[in-house]
Amino acid sequence: MRPVTLEVTERVKEGDGIATLRFDPSFDVSPGEFGMFWIHGVDEIPMSFAYEDGVTVRGVGEATNAMLELREGDTFGVRGPFGTPFDVPEDDVVIVGGGTGMAPVALLTEAAADAGADVTTLIGAGTADELVFEDRLAAVADVRVATEDGTAGYEGLVTGLLDEVIDEMGEPSEVASCGPEPMMSAVLNRFDDRPEDVQCCLERYMKCGIGICGSCCIDDTGSPVCSGGPVYTGDQLTNGEFGVYHRDAAARKEYF
C-alpha cells in the first residue's frame, strides 16, 4: 500500500511536549486502529488515530520530534488504517488511559457514549501539564484524573484511582485500557477472574503494519500485533510477555 499524502490543517498544543496534528484528508477510523505515519526523510512509525483527521504526538524520538516541528501547510504520509480495533461497549464500562494511549481511549470513549454506554474514563499522567483530552472527554463521559505528583485529581498512579472508582461504583461490566504496558497489566490483574471482559491496546515495534514481517509478533501466541491486535482481550494476554517485556528494533528483549 502506497502512503497517502496528508496536509497539516491545524496544530494544537495538548500539553508539555504533546501536540495534535489535524490533517486532510480524513479517514473512516474505528477506536484502536492505527496508521503507519511517514515523516519525509526521517522514518515511518505506527501511531493510533486520535481523530478521523488527527494524530496526537509526544516527542520521544527522532520521528516524533520531527512531527512536532510540522506546521499548517506541511505534509507527511500515512498507510492505513490498520489493526483490530476495540469492540465498542454498550453497557457500563471503565476506560483507563495514560500518555499517548489517550488517542484510542478518546475515540473509544466517544464511540461508547454514542452507543449508549455508561462511560467512566480515567486519565493518568505524571503531572497536570501532561494530561490530554480531559475537556474533550468530559463532554460525553464521567472523567476522573490521576497525576503522580498530585497537581491534578487523585495523587498517585491511575490504577490507584481505578481501585477508588471500583470501591465507589462496584465492578464495571467491561474494562478497556491503553497506555504504558505496566499500567495495562496492572489493570488486567485487578480483573484476573474475568480477563475476557478486559480489552487492552498494545504497542509493539512494527515495520510492515500488515502482519507479514513478524517483527511485532507476541512470543507466546505468535500473533502479529499489527493485524491480530493491537487490541486484545485479557484472556489472550495472560500467559507470556504482556507486562513483562517487549522487543526492540533488533528483536532483543527489553524488560519493563
Helices and strands as residue ranges (DSSP letters): E 4-15, E 18-24, E 34-39, E 43-48, E 54-58, H 62-68, E 75-82, E 92-98, G 99-101, H 102-114, E 118-125, G 128-130, H 134-138, E 142-147, E 154-155, H 158-169, E 174-178, H 181-189, G 195-197, E 198-201, E 231-233, G 234-236, E 245-247, E 253-255
